[in-house]
């Protein structure tokens, strides 16, 4: 099941994977109200945020898996 949500962009970060330092993990940080949320993403999605300004509102696409009760950040709408 796919759904959209609006967040304000804060920052993006890449850092070495904690299990395998030769790999890189990509994160994007957002704010909604007084809460912040960091999402793991692919390098392609990470690069989409290179030109997004701090505090700019973005519409994000998520994929919800009810079997595992997990949410995956998929794309920008």
PDB file of N, CA, C, O and CB in Angstrom:
ATOM      1  N   UNK A   1       0.839  -1.162   0.000  1.00  0.00           N
ATOM      2  CA  UNK A   1       0.000   0.000   0.000  1.00  0.00           C
ATOM      3  C   UNK A   1       0.898   1.244   0.000  1.00  0.00           C
ATOM      4  O   UNK A   1       1.843   1.335   0.784  1.00  0.00           O
ATOM      5  CB  UNK A   1      -0.962  -0.012   1.216  1.00  0.00           C
ATOM      6  N   UNK A   2       0.596   2.183  -0.874  1.00  0.00           N
ATOM      7  CA  UNK A   2       1.385   3.397  -1.009  1.00  0.00           C
ATOM      8  C   UNK A   2       0.603   4.587  -0.449  1.00  0.00           C
ATOM      9  O   UNK A   2      -0.613   4.679  -0.620  1.00  0.00           O
ATOM     10  CB  UNK A   2       1.766   3.639  -2.488  1.00  0.00           C
ATOM     11  N   UNK A   3       1.313   5.490   0.218  1.00  0.00           N
ATOM     12  CA  UNK A   3       0.675   6.716   0.704  1.00  0.00           C
ATOM     13  C   UNK A   3       1.671   7.867   0.636  1.00  0.00           C
ATOM     14  O   UNK A   3       2.881   7.653   0.566  1.00  0.00           O
ATOM     15  CB  UNK A   3       0.149   6.533   2.156  1.00  0.00           C
ATOM     16  N   UNK A   4       1.148   9.089   0.657  1.00  0.00           N
ATOM     17  CA  UNK A   4       1.969  10.295   0.612  1.00  0.00           C
ATOM     18  C   UNK A   4       1.895  11.027   1.938  1.00  0.00           C
ATOM     19  O   UNK A   4       0.919  10.894   2.678  1.00  0.00           O
ATOM     20  CB  UNK A   4       1.523  11.218  -0.533  1.00  0.00           C
ATOM     21  N   UNK A   5       2.936  11.804   2.238  1.00  0.00           N
ATOM     22  CA  UNK A   5       2.973  12.627   3.443  1.00  0.00           C
ATOM     23  C   UNK A   5       3.824  13.857   3.159  1.00  0.00           C
ATOM     24  O   UNK A   5       4.794  13.792   2.404  1.00  0.00           O
ATOM     25  CB  UNK A   5       3.534  11.826   4.662  1.00  0.00           C
ATOM     26  N   UNK A   6       3.452  14.981   3.770  1.00  0.00           N
ATOM     27  CA  UNK A   6       4.201  16.229   3.592  1.00  0.00           C
ATOM     28  C   UNK A   6       5.108  16.462   4.793  1.00  0.00           C
ATOM     29  O   UNK A   6       4.682  16.369   5.945  1.00  0.00           O
ATOM     30  CB  UNK A   6       3.239  17.430   3.398  1.00  0.00           C
ATOM     31  N   UNK A   7       6.371  16.769   4.495  1.00  0.00           N
ATOM     32  CA  UNK A   7       7.374  17.054   5.510  1.00  0.00           C
ATOM     33  C   UNK A   7       8.170  18.273   5.089  1.00  0.00           C
ATOM     34  O   UNK A   7       8.157  18.660   3.921  1.00  0.00           O
ATOM     35  CB  UNK A   7       8.304  15.839   5.736  1.00  0.00           C
ATOM     36  N   UNK A   8       8.864  18.876   6.043  1.00  0.00           N
ATOM     37  CA  UNK A   8       9.811  19.942   5.735  1.00  0.00           C
ATOM     38  C   UNK A   8      11.209  19.334   5.724  1.00  0.00           C
ATOM     39  O   UNK A   8      11.600  18.636   6.660  1.00  0.00           O
ATOM     40  CB  UNK A   8       9.709  21.122   6.771  1.00  0.00           C
ATOM     41  N   UNK A   9      11.947  19.603   4.667  1.00  0.00           N
ATOM     42  CA  UNK A   9      13.297  19.073   4.511  1.00  0.00           C
ATOM     43  C   UNK A   9      14.250  19.788   5.456  1.00  0.00           C
ATOM     44  O   UNK A   9      14.239  21.016   5.543  1.00  0.00           O
ATOM     45  CB  UNK A   9      13.776  19.215   3.055  1.00  0.00           C
ATOM     46  N   UNK A  10      15.078  19.019   6.166  1.00  0.00           N
ATOM     47  CA  UNK A  10      16.080  19.594   7.055  1.00  0.00           C
ATOM     48  C   UNK A  10      17.493  19.389   6.531  1.00  0.00           C
ATOM     49  O   UNK A  10      18.247  20.350   6.383  1.00  0.00           O
ATOM     50  CB  UNK A  10      15.955  18.994   8.436  1.00  0.00           C
ATOM     51  N   UNK A  11      17.856  18.139   6.250  1.00  0.00           N
ATOM     52  CA  UNK A  11      19.241  17.856   5.867  1.00  0.00           C
ATOM     53  C   UNK A  11      19.336  16.463   5.258  1.00  0.00           C
ATOM     54  O   UNK A  11      18.401  15.668   5.343  1.00  0.00           O
ATOM     55  CB  UNK A  11      20.187  17.978   7.086  1.00  0.00           C
ATOM     56  N   UNK A  12      20.465  16.186   4.653  1.00  0.00           N
ATOM     57  CA  UNK A  12      20.765  14.838   4.168  1.00  0.00           C
ATOM     58  C   UNK A  12      22.172  14.471   4.624  1.00  0.00           C
ATOM     59  O   UNK A  12      23.020  15.343   4.817  1.00  0.00           O
ATOM     60  CB  UNK A  12      20.637  14.748   2.605  1.00  0.00           C
ATOM     61  N   UNK A  13      22.411  13.178   4.793  1.00  0.00           N
ATOM     62  CA  UNK A  13      23.687  12.724   5.336  1.00  0.00           C
ATOM     63  C   UNK A  13      24.036  11.353   4.771  1.00  0.00           C
ATOM     64  O   UNK A  13      23.168  10.498   4.593  1.00  0.00           O
ATOM     65  CB  UNK A  13      23.639  12.678   6.875  1.00  0.00           C
ATOM     66  N   UNK A  14      25.303  11.164   4.499  1.00  0.00           N
ATOM     67  CA  UNK A  14      25.790   9.839   4.107  1.00  0.00           C
ATOM     68  C   UNK A  14      26.888   9.454   5.091  1.00  0.00           C
ATOM     69  O   UNK A  14      27.724  10.275   5.468  1.00  0.00           O
ATOM     70  CB  UNK A  14      26.321   9.824   2.614  1.00  0.00           C
ATOM     71  N   UNK A  15      26.868   8.191   5.496  1.00  0.00           N
ATOM     72  CA  UNK A  15      27.887   7.719   6.431  1.00  0.00           C
ATOM     73  C   UNK A  15      28.143   6.240   6.192  1.00  0.00           C
ATOM     74  O   UNK A  15      27.291   5.547   5.636  1.00  0.00           O
ATOM     75  CB  UNK A  15      27.455   7.968   7.898  1.00  0.00           C
ATOM     76  N   UNK A  16      29.307   5.747   6.605  1.00  0.00           N
ATOM     77  CA  UNK A  16      29.627   4.335   6.406  1.00  0.00           C
ATOM     78  C   UNK A  16      28.656   3.427   7.153  1.00  0.00           C
ATOM     79  O   UNK A  16      28.201   3.752   8.250  1.00  0.00           O
ATOM     80  CB  UNK A  16      31.053   4.051   6.857  1.00  0.00           C
ATOM     81  N   UNK A  17      28.348   2.296   6.550  1.00  0.00           N
ATOM     82  CA  UNK A  17      27.478   1.304   7.164  1.00  0.00           C
ATOM     83  C   UNK A  17      28.156   0.766   8.413  1.00  0.00           C
ATOM     84  O   UNK A  17      29.362   0.523   8.406  1.00  0.00           O
ATOM     85  CB  UNK A  17      27.148   0.156   6.173  1.00  0.00           C
ATOM     86  N   UNK A  18      27.392   0.576   9.486  1.00  0.00           N
ATOM     87  CA  UNK A  18      27.998   0.142  10.751  1.00  0.00           C
ATOM     88  C   UNK A  18      28.454  -1.318  10.713  1.00  0.00           C
ATOM     89  O   UNK A  18      29.367  -1.689  11.451  1.00  0.00           O
ATOM     90  CB  UNK A  18      27.008   0.336  11.890  1.00  0.00           C
ATOM     91  N   UNK A  19      27.843  -2.151   9.875  1.00  0.00           N
ATOM     92  CA  UNK A  19      28.266  -3.547   9.776  1.00  0.00           C
ATOM     93  C   UNK A  19      29.382  -3.739   8.763  1.00  0.00           C
ATOM     94  O   UNK A  19      30.309  -4.518   8.984  1.00  0.00           O
ATOM     95  CB  UNK A  19      27.090  -4.421   9.408  1.00  0.00           C
ATOM     96  N   UNK A  20      29.283  -3.016   7.640  1.00  0.00           N
ATOM     97  CA  UNK A  20      30.277  -3.116   6.572  1.00  0.00           C
ATOM     98  C   UNK A  20      30.716  -1.711   6.184  1.00  0.00           C
ATOM     99  O   UNK A  20      30.072  -1.072   5.352  1.00  0.00           O
ATOM    100  CB  UNK A  20      29.707  -3.883   5.338  1.00  0.00           C
ATOM    101  N   UNK A  21      31.808  -1.219   6.775  1.00  0.00           N
ATOM    102  CA  UNK A  21      32.256   0.152   6.515  1.00  0.00           C
ATOM    103  C   UNK A  21      32.610   0.446   5.057  1.00  0.00           C
ATOM    104  O   UNK A  21      32.755   1.611   4.687  1.00  0.00           O
ATOM    105  CB  UNK A  21      33.441   0.445   7.362  1.00  0.00           C
ATOM    106  N   UNK A  22      32.748  -0.573   4.233  1.00  0.00           N
ATOM    107  CA  UNK A  22      33.039  -0.321   2.818  1.00  0.00           C
ATOM    108  C   UNK A  22      31.784   0.124   2.060  1.00  0.00           C
ATOM    109  O   UNK A  22      31.885   0.611   0.933  1.00  0.00           O
ATOM    110  CB  UNK A  22      33.628  -1.581   2.165  1.00  0.00           C
ATOM    111  N   UNK A  23      30.605  -0.039   2.667  1.00  0.00           N
ATOM    112  CA  UNK A  23      29.341   0.406   2.070  1.00  0.00           C
ATOM    113  C   UNK A  23      28.909   1.719   2.719  1.00  0.00           C
ATOM    114  O   UNK A  23      29.311   2.038   3.838  1.00  0.00           O
ATOM    115  CB  UNK A  23      28.231  -0.679   2.236  1.00  0.00           C
ATOM    116  N   UNK A  24      28.087   2.470   1.998  1.00  0.00           N
ATOM    117  CA  UNK A  24      27.609   3.761   2.492  1.00  0.00           C
ATOM    118  C   UNK A  24      26.096   3.733   2.651  1.00  0.00           C
ATOM    119  O   UNK A  24      25.378   3.236   1.783  1.00  0.00           O
ATOM    120  CB  UNK A  24      28.029   4.901   1.541  1.00  0.00           C
ATOM    121  N   UNK A  25      25.618   4.276   3.776  1.00  0.00           N
ATOM    122  CA  UNK A  25      24.186   4.435   4.021  1.00  0.00           C
ATOM    123  C   UNK A  25      23.824   5.892   3.771  1.00  0.00           C
ATOM    124  O   UNK A  25      24.594   6.796   4.099  1.00  0.00           O
ATOM    125  CB  UNK A  25      23.800   3.996   5.477  1.00  0.00           C
ATOM    126  N   UNK A  26      22.650   6.115   3.190  1.00  0.00           N
ATOM    127  CA  UNK A  26      22.186   7.457   2.863  1.00  0.00           C
ATOM    128  C   UNK A  26      20.915   7.752   3.657  1.00  0.00           C
ATOM    129  O   UNK A  26      19.976   6.956   3.673  1.00  0.00           O
ATOM    130  CB  UNK A  26      21.932   7.602   1.333  1.00  0.00           C
ATOM    131  N   UNK A  27      20.903   8.914   4.317  1.00  0.00           N
ATOM    132  CA  UNK A  27      19.776   9.316   5.148  1.00  0.00           C
ATOM    133  C   UNK A  27      19.311  10.709   4.751  1.00  0.00           C
ATOM    134  O   UNK A  27      20.105  11.556   4.340  1.00  0.00           O
ATOM    135  CB  UNK A  27      20.154   9.278   6.642  1.00  0.00           C
ATOM    136  N   UNK A  28      18.012  10.926   4.884  1.00  0.00           N
ATOM    137  CA  UNK A  28      17.435  12.247   4.673  1.00  0.00           C
ATOM    138  C   UNK A  28      16.618  12.575   5.922  1.00  0.00           C
ATOM    139  O   UNK A  28      15.831  11.753   6.389  1.00  0.00           O
ATOM    140  CB  UNK A  28      16.547  12.300   3.360  1.00  0.00           C
ATOM    141  N   UNK A  29      16.810  13.782   6.458  1.00  0.00           N
ATOM    142  CA  UNK A  29      16.159  14.200   7.697  1.00  0.00           C
ATOM    143  C   UNK A  29      15.033  15.187   7.386  1.00  0.00           C
ATOM    144  O   UNK A  29      15.216  16.138   6.626  1.00  0.00           O
ATOM    145  CB  UNK A  29      17.186  14.835   8.669  1.00  0.00           C
ATOM    146  N   UNK A  30      13.867  14.943   7.983  1.00  0.00           N
ATOM    147  CA  UNK A  30      12.686  15.781   7.779  1.00  0.00           C
ATOM    148  C   UNK A  30      12.094  16.189   9.110  1.00  0.00           C
ATOM    149  O   UNK A  30      12.390  15.601  10.150  1.00  0.00           O
ATOM    150  CB  UNK A  30      11.637  15.049   6.935  1.00  0.00           C
ATOM    151  N   UNK A  31      11.237  17.225   9.056  1.00  0.00           N
ATOM    152  CA  UNK A  31      10.531  17.691  10.243  1.00  0.00           C
ATOM    153  C   UNK A  31       9.049  17.783   9.909  1.00  0.00           C
ATOM    154  O   UNK A  31       8.661  18.223   8.826  1.00  0.00           O
ATOM    155  CB  UNK A  31      11.087  19.068  10.733  1.00  0.00           C
ATOM    156  N   UNK A  32       8.227  17.356  10.872  1.00  0.00           N
ATOM    157  CA  UNK A  32       6.780  17.487  10.747  1.00  0.00           C
ATOM    158  C   UNK A  32       6.292  17.948  12.110  1.00  0.00           C
ATOM    159  O   UNK A  32       6.303  17.186  13.076  1.00  0.00           O
ATOM    160  CB  UNK A  32       6.083  16.128  10.291  1.00  0.00           C
ATOM    161  N   UNK A  33       5.864  19.207  12.179  1.00  0.00           N
ATOM    162  CA  UNK A  33       5.505  19.777  13.482  1.00  0.00           C
ATOM    163  C   UNK A  33       6.756  19.936  14.329  1.00  0.00           C
ATOM    164  O   UNK A  33       7.721  20.569  13.900  1.00  0.00           O
ATOM    165  CB  UNK A  33       4.464  18.888  14.213  1.00  0.00           C
ATOM    166  N   UNK A  34       6.747  19.371  15.522  1.00  0.00           N
ATOM    167  CA  UNK A  34       7.908  19.435  16.414  1.00  0.00           C
ATOM    168  C   UNK A  34       8.730  18.154  16.365  1.00  0.00           C
ATOM    169  O   UNK A  34       9.721  18.030  17.084  1.00  0.00           O
ATOM    170  CB  UNK A  34       7.460  19.704  17.845  1.00  0.00           C
ATOM    171  N   UNK A  35       8.333  17.197  15.526  1.00  0.00           N
ATOM    172  CA  UNK A  35       9.023  15.910  15.434  1.00  0.00           C
ATOM    173  C   UNK A  35       9.953  15.882  14.233  1.00  0.00           C
ATOM    174  O   UNK A  35       9.660  16.462  13.187  1.00  0.00           O
ATOM    175  CB  UNK A  35       8.013  14.760  15.345  1.00  0.00           C
ATOM    176  N   UNK A  36      11.074  15.202  14.399  1.00  0.00           N
ATOM    177  CA  UNK A  36      11.987  14.986  13.279  1.00  0.00           C
ATOM    178  C   UNK A  36      12.046  13.496  12.976  1.00  0.00           C
ATOM    179  O   UNK A  36      11.861  12.655  13.856  1.00  0.00           O
ATOM    180  CB  UNK A  36      13.408  15.546  13.591  1.00  0.00           C
ATOM    181  N   UNK A  37      12.305  13.193  11.717  1.00  0.00           N
ATOM    182  CA  UNK A  37      12.385  11.793  11.301  1.00  0.00           C
ATOM    183  C   UNK A  37      13.474  11.653  10.262  1.00  0.00           C
ATOM    184  O   UNK A  37      13.552  12.441   9.319  1.00  0.00           O
ATOM    185  CB  UNK A  37      11.027  11.289  10.743  1.00  0.00           C
ATOM    186  N   UNK A  38      14.307  10.660  10.435  1.00  0.00           N
ATOM    187  CA  UNK A  38      15.375  10.363   9.499  1.00  0.00           C
ATOM    188  C   UNK A  38      15.023   9.079   8.755  1.00  0.00           C
ATOM    189  O   UNK A  38      14.699   8.066   9.375  1.00  0.00           O
ATOM    190  CB  UNK A  38      16.744  10.233  10.229  1.00  0.00           C
ATOM    191  N   UNK A  39      15.087   9.124   7.419  1.00  0.00           N
ATOM    192  CA  UNK A  39      14.749   7.964   6.607  1.00  0.00           C
ATOM    193  C   UNK A  39      15.967   7.478   5.832  1.00  0.00           C
ATOM    194  O   UNK A  39      16.691   8.271   5.231  1.00  0.00           O
ATOM    195  CB  UNK A  39      13.605   8.297   5.646  1.00  0.00           C
ATOM    196  N   UNK A  40      16.179   6.185   5.854  1.00  0.00           N
ATOM    197  CA  UNK A  40      17.190   5.555   5.026  1.00  0.00           C
ATOM    198  C   UNK A  40      16.678   5.574   3.601  1.00  0.00           C
ATOM    199  O   UNK A  40      15.500   5.307   3.366  1.00  0.00           O
ATOM    200  CB  UNK A  40      17.508   4.100   5.502  1.00  0.00           C
ATOM    201  N   UNK A  41      17.545   5.886   2.637  1.00  0.00           N
ATOM    202  CA  UNK A  41      17.102   5.946   1.246  1.00  0.00           C
ATOM    203  C   UNK A  41      18.191   5.451   0.308  1.00  0.00           C
ATOM    204  O   UNK A  41      19.318   5.189   0.728  1.00  0.00           O
ATOM    205  CB  UNK A  41      16.697   7.373   0.873  1.00  0.00           C
ATOM    206  N   UNK A  42      17.844   5.329  -0.952  1.00  0.00           N
ATOM    207  CA  UNK A  42      18.787   4.896  -1.988  1.00  0.00           C
ATOM    208  C   UNK A  42      19.644   6.085  -2.410  1.00  0.00           C
ATOM    209  O   UNK A  42      19.266   7.232  -2.171  1.00  0.00           O
ATOM    210  CB  UNK A  42      18.036   4.292  -3.218  1.00  0.00           C
ATOM    211  N   UNK A  43      20.794   5.827  -3.035  1.00  0.00           N
ATOM    212  CA  UNK A  43      21.624   6.932  -3.528  1.00  0.00           C
ATOM    213  C   UNK A  43      20.892   7.807  -4.547  1.00  0.00           C
ATOM    214  O   UNK A  43      21.144   9.011  -4.612  1.00  0.00           O
ATOM    215  CB  UNK A  43      22.896   6.384  -4.152  1.00  0.00           C
ATOM    216  N   UNK A  44      19.995   7.227  -5.340  1.00  0.00           N
ATOM    217  CA  UNK A  44      19.243   8.008  -6.323  1.00  0.00           C
ATOM    218  C   UNK A  44      18.319   9.012  -5.642  1.00  0.00           C
ATOM    219  O   UNK A  44      18.268  10.175  -6.043  1.00  0.00           O
ATOM    220  CB  UNK A  44      18.431   7.081  -7.231  1.00  0.00           C
ATOM    221  N   UNK A  45      17.596   8.578  -4.625  1.00  0.00           N
ATOM    222  CA  UNK A  45      16.703   9.477  -3.893  1.00  0.00           C
ATOM    223  C   UNK A  45      17.520  10.514  -3.130  1.00  0.00           C
ATOM    224  O   UNK A  45      17.139  11.683  -3.063  1.00  0.00           O
ATOM    225  CB  UNK A  45      15.797   8.682  -2.922  1.00  0.00           C
ATOM    226  N   UNK A  46      18.635  10.091  -2.559  1.00  0.00           N
ATOM    227  CA  UNK A  46      19.536  10.998  -1.838  1.00  0.00           C
ATOM    228  C   UNK A  46      19.977  12.151  -2.741  1.00  0.00           C
ATOM    229  O   UNK A  46      20.010  13.303  -2.307  1.00  0.00           O
ATOM    230  CB  UNK A  46      20.771  10.232  -1.313  1.00  0.00           C
ATOM    231  N   UNK A  47      20.311  11.845  -3.980  1.00  0.00           N
ATOM    232  CA  UNK A  47      20.776  12.879  -4.907  1.00  0.00           C
ATOM    233  C   UNK A  47      19.664  13.848  -5.306  1.00  0.00           C
ATOM    234  O   UNK A  47      19.949  14.986  -5.676  1.00  0.00           O
ATOM    235  CB  UNK A  47      21.358  12.234  -6.150  1.00  0.00           C
ATOM    236  N   UNK A  48      18.399  13.416  -5.236  1.00  0.00           N
ATOM    237  CA  UNK A  48      17.281  14.310  -5.553  1.00  0.00           C
ATOM    238  C   UNK A  48      17.193  15.484  -4.582  1.00  0.00           C
ATOM    239  O   UNK A  48      16.643  16.529  -4.929  1.00  0.00           O
ATOM    240  CB  UNK A  48      15.971  13.535  -5.540  1.00  0.00           C
ATOM    241  N   UNK A  49      17.722  15.326  -3.380  1.00  0.00           N
ATOM    242  CA  UNK A  49      17.644  16.369  -2.368  1.00  0.00           C
ATOM    243  C   UNK A  49      18.836  17.322  -2.384  1.00  0.00           C
ATOM    244  O   UNK A  49      18.967  18.157  -1.489  1.00  0.00           O
ATOM    245  CB  UNK A  49      17.526  15.743  -1.017  1.00  0.00           C
ATOM    246  N   UNK A  50      19.699  17.211  -3.379  1.00  0.00           N
ATOM    247  CA  UNK A  50      20.865  18.086  -3.466  1.00  0.00           C
ATOM    248  C   UNK A  50      20.470  19.552  -3.633  1.00  0.00           C
ATOM    249  O   UNK A  50      21.161  20.433  -3.121  1.00  0.00           O
ATOM    250  CB  UNK A  50      21.752  17.657  -4.622  1.00  0.00           C
ATOM    251  N   UNK A  51      19.382  19.826  -4.332  1.00  0.00           N
ATOM    252  CA  UNK A  51      18.968  21.207  -4.608  1.00  0.00           C
ATOM    253  C   UNK A  51      17.749  21.638  -3.812  1.00  0.00           C
ATOM    254  O   UNK A  51      17.188  22.698  -4.089  1.00  0.00           O
ATOM    255  CB  UNK A  51      18.682  21.370  -6.071  1.00  0.00           C
ATOM    256  N   UNK A  52      17.325  20.858  -2.840  1.00  0.00           N
ATOM    257  CA  UNK A  52      16.171  21.221  -2.013  1.00  0.00           C
ATOM    258  C   UNK A  52      16.656  22.116  -0.877  1.00  0.00           C
ATOM    259  O   UNK A  52      17.619  21.785  -0.185  1.00  0.00           O
ATOM    260  CB  UNK A  52      15.444  19.945  -1.453  1.00  0.00           C
ATOM    261  N   UNK A  53      15.986  23.251  -0.689  1.00  0.00           N
ATOM    262  CA  UNK A  53      16.387  24.215   0.330  1.00  0.00           C
ATOM    263  C   UNK A  53      15.937  23.770   1.726  1.00  0.00           C
ATOM    264  O   UNK A  53      14.942  23.062   1.881  1.00  0.00           O
ATOM    265  CB  UNK A  53      15.809  25.595   0.005  1.00  0.00           C
ATOM    266  N   UNK A  54      16.691  24.200   2.724  1.00  0.00           N
ATOM    267  CA  UNK A  54      16.358  23.916   4.122  1.00  0.00           C
ATOM    268  C   UNK A  54      14.969  24.465   4.425  1.00  0.00           C
ATOM    269  O   UNK A  54      14.679  25.623   4.123  1.00  0.00           O
ATOM    270  CB  UNK A  54      17.417  24.529   5.088  1.00  0.00           C
ATOM    271  N   UNK A  55      14.115  23.647   5.016  1.00  0.00           N
ATOM    272  CA  UNK A  55      12.775  24.070   5.395  1.00  0.00           C
ATOM    273  C   UNK A  55      11.747  24.008   4.287  1.00  0.00           C
ATOM    274  O   UNK A  55      10.576  24.314   4.513  1.00  0.00           O
ATOM    275  CB  UNK A  55      12.828  25.436   5.907  1.00  0.00           C
ATOM    276  N   UNK A  56      12.159  23.621   3.104  1.00  0.00           N
ATOM    277  CA  UNK A  56      11.212  23.525   1.986  1.00  0.00           C
ATOM    278  C   UNK A  56      10.280  22.335   2.194  1.00  0.00           C
ATOM    279  O   UNK A  56      10.723  21.251   2.573  1.00  0.00           O
ATOM    280  CB  UNK A  56      11.966  23.391   0.633  1.00  0.00           C
ATOM    281  N   UNK A  57       8.995  22.541   1.947  1.00  0.00           N
ATOM    282  CA  UNK A  57       8.019  21.467   2.127  1.00  0.00           C
ATOM    283  C   UNK A  57       8.043  20.548   0.908  1.00  0.00           C
ATOM    284  O   UNK A  57       7.981  21.004  -0.234  1.00  0.00           O
ATOM    285  CB  UNK A  57       6.592  22.045   2.352  1.00  0.00           C
ATOM    286  N   UNK A  58       8.135  19.242   1.174  1.00  0.00           N
ATOM    287  CA  UNK A  58       8.157  18.244   0.103  1.00  0.00           C
ATOM    288  C   UNK A  58       7.080  17.194   0.366  1.00  0.00           C
ATOM    289  O   UNK A  58       6.744  16.893   1.512  1.00  0.00           O
ATOM    290  CB  UNK A  58       9.559  17.576  -0.008  1.00  0.00           C
ATOM    291  N   UNK A  59       6.558  16.652  -0.714  1.00  0.00           N
ATOM    292  CA  UNK A  59       5.550  15.598  -0.643  1.00  0.00           C
ATOM    293  C   UNK A  59       6.265  14.279  -0.918  1.00  0.00           C
ATOM    294  O   UNK A  59       6.781  14.070  -2.016  1.00  0.00           O
ATOM    295  CB  UNK A  59       4.366  15.845  -1.668  1.00  0.00           C
ATOM    296  N   UNK A  60       6.299  13.395   0.065  1.00  0.00           N
ATOM    297  CA  UNK A  60       7.041  12.138  -0.041  1.00  0.00           C
ATOM    298  C   UNK A  60       6.102  10.963  -0.267  1.00  0.00           C
ATOM    299  O   UNK A  60       4.949  10.976   0.164  1.00  0.00           O
ATOM    300  CB  UNK A  60       7.876  11.903   1.217  1.00  0.00           C
ATOM    301  N   UNK A  61       6.615   9.951  -0.947  1.00  0.00           N
ATOM    302  CA  UNK A  61       5.854   8.730  -1.215  1.00  0.00           C
ATOM    303  C   UNK A  61       6.445   7.609  -0.363  1.00  0.00           C
ATOM    304  O   UNK A  61       7.656   7.387  -0.364  1.00  0.00           O
ATOM    305  CB  UNK A  61       5.883   8.357  -2.745  1.00  0.00           C
ATOM    306  N   UNK A  62       5.579   6.909   0.360  1.00  0.00           N
ATOM    307  CA  UNK A  62       5.993   5.800   1.213  1.00  0.00           C
ATOM    308  C   UNK A  62       5.258   4.532   0.798  1.00  0.00           C
ATOM    309  O   UNK A  62       4.167   4.580   0.229  1.00  0.00           O
ATOM    310  CB  UNK A  62       5.727   6.122   2.703  1.00  0.00           C
ATOM    311  N   UNK A  63       5.872   3.415   1.094  1.00  0.00           N
ATOM    312  CA  UNK A  63       5.279   2.109   0.844  1.00  0.00           C
ATOM    313  C   UNK A  63       5.114   1.424   2.193  1.00  0.00           C
ATOM    314  O   UNK A  63       6.090   1.247   2.923  1.00  0.00           O
ATOM    315  CB  UNK A  63       6.159   1.246  -0.139  1.00  0.00           C
ATOM    316  N   UNK A  64       3.881   1.036   2.532  1.00  0.00           N
ATOM    317  CA  UNK A  64       3.595   0.371   3.807  1.00  0.00           C
ATOM    318  C   UNK A  64       3.364  -1.116   3.573  1.00  0.00           C
ATOM    319  O   UNK A  64       2.578  -1.501   2.707  1.00  0.00           O
ATOM    320  CB  UNK A  64       2.362   1.007   4.500  1.00  0.00           C
ATOM    321  N   UNK A  65       4.055  -1.948   4.349  1.00  0.00           N
ATOM    322  CA  UNK A  65       3.901  -3.385   4.273  1.00  0.00           C
ATOM    323  C   UNK A  65       3.168  -3.842   5.540  1.00  0.00           C
ATOM    324  O   UNK A  65       3.780  -3.905   6.607  1.00  0.00           O
ATOM    325  CB  UNK A  65       5.290  -4.101   4.117  1.00  0.00           C
ATOM    326  N   UNK A  66       1.860  -4.164   5.444  1.00  0.00           N
ATOM    327  CA  UNK A  66       1.103  -4.534   6.639  1.00  0.00           C
ATOM    328  C   UNK A  66       1.555  -5.845   7.270  1.00  0.00           C
ATOM    329  O   UNK A  66       1.392  -6.050   8.473  1.00  0.00           O
ATOM    330  CB  UNK A  66      -0.349  -4.630   6.301  1.00  0.00           C
ATOM    331  N   UNK A  67       2.116  -6.719   6.468  1.00  0.00           N
ATOM    332  CA  UNK A  67       2.571  -8.003   7.013  1.00  0.00           C
ATOM    333  C   UNK A  67       3.699  -7.810   8.017  1.00  0.00           C
ATOM    334  O   UNK A  67       3.691  -8.418   9.087  1.00  0.00           O
ATOM    335  CB  UNK A  67       3.032  -8.929   5.886  1.00  0.00           C
ATOM    336  N   UNK A  68       4.669  -6.965   7.675  1.00  0.00           N
ATOM    337  CA  UNK A  68       5.805  -6.730   8.554  1.00  0.00           C
ATOM    338  C   UNK A  68       5.685  -5.420   9.334  1.00  0.00           C
ATOM    339  O   UNK A  68       6.561  -5.081  10.130  1.00  0.00           O
ATOM    340  CB  UNK A  68       7.079  -6.726   7.747  1.00  0.00           C
ATOM    341  N   UNK A  69       4.586  -4.684   9.098  1.00  0.00           N
ATOM    342  CA  UNK A  69       4.362  -3.392   9.741  1.00  0.00           C
ATOM    343  C   UNK A  69       5.556  -2.468   9.539  1.00  0.00           C
ATOM    344  O   UNK A  69       6.060  -1.863  10.485  1.00  0.00           O
ATOM    345  CB  UNK A  69       4.087  -3.578  11.235  1.00  0.00           C
ATOM    346  N   UNK A  70       5.995  -2.373   8.293  1.00  0.00           N
ATOM    347  CA  UNK A  70       7.152  -1.553   7.976  1.00  0.00           C
ATOM    348  C   UNK A  70       6.783  -0.491   6.945  1.00  0.00           C
ATOM    349  O   UNK A  70       5.885  -0.670   6.122  1.00  0.00           O
ATOM    350  CB  UNK A  70       8.305  -2.425   7.461  1.00  0.00           C
ATOM    351  N   UNK A  71       7.508   0.616   7.022  1.00  0.00           N
ATOM    352  CA  UNK A  71       7.316   1.719   6.085  1.00  0.00           C
ATOM    353  C   UNK A  71       8.644   1.950   5.373  1.00  0.00           C
ATOM    354  O   UNK A  71       9.695   2.007   6.011  1.00  0.00           O
ATOM    355  CB  UNK A  71       6.822   3.025   6.818  1.00  0.00           C
ATOM    356  N   UNK A  72       8.592   2.082   4.049  1.00  0.00           N
ATOM    357  CA  UNK A  72       9.788   2.320   3.250  1.00  0.00           C
ATOM    358  C   UNK A  72       9.610   3.616   2.477  1.00  0.00           C
ATOM    359  O   UNK A  72       8.595   3.818   1.811  1.00  0.00           O
ATOM    360  CB  UNK A  72      10.068   1.131   2.286  1.00  0.00           C
ATOM    361  N   UNK A  73      10.606   4.492   2.570  1.00  0.00           N
ATOM    362  CA  UNK A  73      10.625   5.742   1.830  1.00  0.00           C
ATOM    363  C   UNK A  73      10.939   5.422   0.374  1.00  0.00           C
ATOM    364  O   UNK A  73      11.998   4.866   0.081  1.00  0.00           O
ATOM    365  CB  UNK A  73      11.666   6.745   2.430  1.00  0.00           C
ATOM    366  N   UNK A  74      10.033   5.766  -0.545  1.00  0.00           N
ATOM    367  CA  UNK A  74      10.154   5.353  -1.943  1.00  0.00           C
ATOM    368  C   UNK A  74      10.585   6.456  -2.901  1.00  0.00           C
ATOM    369  O   UNK A  74      11.441   6.227  -3.756  1.00  0.00           O
ATOM    370  CB  UNK A  74       8.862   4.807  -2.399  1.00  0.00           C
ATOM    371  N   UNK A  75       9.994   7.673  -2.771  1.00  0.00           N
ATOM    372  CA  UNK A  75      10.221   8.686  -3.796  1.00  0.00           C
ATOM    373  C   UNK A  75       9.668  10.028  -3.355  1.00  0.00           C
ATOM    374  O   UNK A  75       9.046  10.142  -2.298  1.00  0.00           O
ATOM    375  CB  UNK A  75       9.586   8.263  -5.121  1.00  0.00           C
ATOM    376  N   UNK A  76       9.903  11.049  -4.182  1.00  0.00           N
ATOM    377  CA  UNK A  76       9.309  12.364  -4.007  1.00  0.00           C
ATOM    378  C   UNK A  76       8.134  12.454  -4.971  1.00  0.00           C
ATOM    379  O   UNK A  76       8.268  12.117  -6.147  1.00  0.00           O
ATOM    380  CB  UNK A  76      10.355  13.516  -4.256  1.00  0.00           C
ATOM    381  N   UNK A  77       6.982  12.906  -4.480  1.00  0.00           N
ATOM    382  CA  UNK A  77       5.799  13.022  -5.348  1.00  0.00           C
ATOM    383  C   UNK A  77       5.872  14.288  -6.182  1.00  0.00           C
ATOM    384  O   UNK A  77       4.968  14.560  -6.972  1.00  0.00           O
ATOM    385  CB  UNK A  77       4.503  13.014  -4.513  1.00  0.00           C
TER     386      UNK A  77
END
